[in-house]
């Protein structure tokens, strides 16, 4: 086992990681704190009869406070889950299943699969769902959104930052419209923290979903923000001991919750510094490609700097991707890339199947270096030149 692990470590040492939309490397400061909690504070946070339980519960509540301070909410408006997929399922299904009269939801065609699949599930049991279309840049039309609202609309779910092309939706305006119409507004904020300004009050958000491993925290933990004054009743999707005020059963993992809170605190505090660095790295990557006179186009407009969704129309996609075996990146959405299907997000913005296969999703993180991006761009350039030369000689 140890020998197998050593081989894997050796392989990774030679690999550049540029898939930070899919998952990020845990911050060393977060990891250090998490290990300390695993070693010292291992009690069940729901055991109220002894000190180990009290300490674990106290640590989790401190983490809630860190998250709430970072997003502008109250501590008791934060509920832990296993990640954004569970959070999104719980919000969409849990709110819908409590509805008696109103049966209409509005979302967007480029939402994450867990939102779309949750909506499809609800359609099968009698709910109506409107899927807003996007333009070639990935933006929804606010006028069309307004027209889509019905008297029976009870929920709108639009992500703030798209996970594939990085498009930033006008969440504040959407939230204001929902507030005026007295419709619940939920946003999947998995890709937002540390990349854009995020305050639930400023953005008129009622509910939000978060994921730790997208912001340099551990995998396996996420959260929901639930506006307290709404006094919402949500049907749980897990049966059990009724933890998290009956919203989500299951023993909370103390170390993961604390690590998540620490990661949120750091990524929000260091947002401007990280964005400044990542903006430079993105510029270097694109300049290197232009210098090599590589033909490409970028997908999306008004996107976060961490995202480069880029199409190379002159090369076969399978050939390109197979030659980039020492660089970890995605050819589409990481959550669905194993299916072999064309990215539905690229399809919705008008990218045809051939071009979609020649598209890379490069996710720049705070730990990437100038050399990483130069190497990646130069490698793509060499692959392109070789492909075009081989094509010419055929």
Number of C-alpha atoms within 10 A of each C-alpha: 5 7 8 8 10 11 10 11 12 10 11 14 9 10 15 19 20 23 20 26 27 19 20 23 19 20 19 11 14 21 20 12 14 21 14 12 19 14 9 11 20 16 19 18 23 17 15 13 8 11 13 18 18 17 19 26 21 14 20 23 20 17 25 25 19 20 25 22 15 20 19 13 20 16 17 16 17 24 19 26 27 21 20 27 20 22 27 28 20 23 26 23 19 18 18 21 16 13 14 7 9 16 20 22 26 21 22 21 20 28 24 22 16 17 26 20 13 17 23 14 13 20 15 9 9 10 17 17 20 17 16 19 18 17 12 16 18 26 21 19 13 14 8 11 19 13 8 14 20 14 10 13 22 22 23 23 23 27 26 25 25 27 27 30 30 26 21 21 18 17 20 17 13 20 26 17 18 23 15 8 15 12 20 21 23 27 25 26 21 25 26 22 24 21 18 17 14 17 17 22 14 14 16 20 23 21 23 26 29 30 32 29 24 25 29 28 32 25 18 16 24 27 25 24 27 23 19 14 8 9 8 12 13 19 18 19 15 14 12 12 13 14 16 17 10 15 19 25 17 15 15 21 20 25 25 27 28 25 28 34 26 24 27 28 21 20 21 20 13 13 16 15 12 18 19 12 19 24 15 12 24 20 12 17 20 19 14 18 19 14 10 15 10 19 14 16 12 15 23 24 14 13 19 21 21 23 26 22 22 21 22 21 17 14 21 17 19 11 14 21 19 9 13 15 11 16 20 15 22 22 24 27 22 18 13 14 13 9 9 10 12 20 23 19 22 26 15 17 20 16 19 13 14 13 20 24 26 22 29 22 26 28 28 26 26 22 16 17 14 14 13 19 22 19 15 19 21 17 18 20 20 13 18 20 15 12 16 13 11 10 10 8 6 5
